Amino acid sequence: MRHLMNPLDFTTEELDSLFDLANDIEKNPAKYAHACEGKKLATCFYEPSTRTRLSFESAMLGLGGQVLGFSDAGSSSAAKGESVSDTIRVISCYADICAMRHPKEGAPMVAAERSGIPVINAGDGGHQHPTQTLTDLLTIRSLKGRLGNFTIGLCGDLKFGRTAHSLINALVRYPNIHFYFISPPELRVPDYITDMLKEKKIVYKEVIRLEECMPMLDLLYMTRVQRERFFNEEDYVRLKDFYILNKPKMAMAKKDMLVLHPLPRVNEISVEVDDDPRAVYFKQVQYGVYVRMALILTLLEIQV
Ligand code: CP
């Protein structure tokens, strides 16, 4: 039985197969419409979510399966003190596969150790968000035609942003990737990530102003400031509008640069950018459904 805790759980060859499958699902949805008949997906979300939970549910329904779950720890028996280990043993009696989001780093891993069904980490604290990374990689591969040979800027809350951490980890396996990390000093990418980049001799530069690197970027990955992970509101208020991507900044970028964002957006991308053909964050949401369909099929070992 296989779980997904980290994007690195799949080799790059396995990811290619997953993305090929996702692209085939996109082109031929009817072919897969009954693939998961009789199967159930449990969504156990101890933290808020719109995209991840609903895209998992949409993915399973699109495969002809069924869904059950909870979207709030307070409405589950976690509120009475039940451990994640006990909960997953119970969920294993009700469902065939489980997507779990939890505010504590490592909680889905603890669940996987006790689980009788595949567990997918749907985001654990400030640590990893592997299915967002699969979404990001599929979006880049589908729209740019390659994974590798580009300069990517990651902008915003690089300290707490688990989507940024997961994406950097995943991209270092592809050739000739150059990183710009664009953040205020307080929200710099953690040392364990820059240490890993130095060890692998991967080129990165940390800058504070978006304008310093905008003309060099092939991809810009915007992130919101993660209010829920700050220790005090004062720091959040000071930093929340540090970056606002707008039309004048987009005018500095390459004509074929793509703007991605895992969403939700707060203020960091002005709505005036949404109509720019380079803004692909809503297309990215759609790729998130296809890649989760491919992931469910892969972990349940269902061939169509
Ligand atoms: N991208 C993402 O994880 O969004 P949600 O928090 O809405 O699931």
Boltz pocket constraint, residues with backbone or C-beta under 6 A from the ligand:
constraints:
  - pocket:
      binder: B
      contacts: [[A, 48], [A, 49], [A, 50], [A, 51], [A, 52], [A, 53], [A, 122], [A, 123], [A, 132], [A, 262], [A, 263], [A, 264]]
      max_distance: 6.0
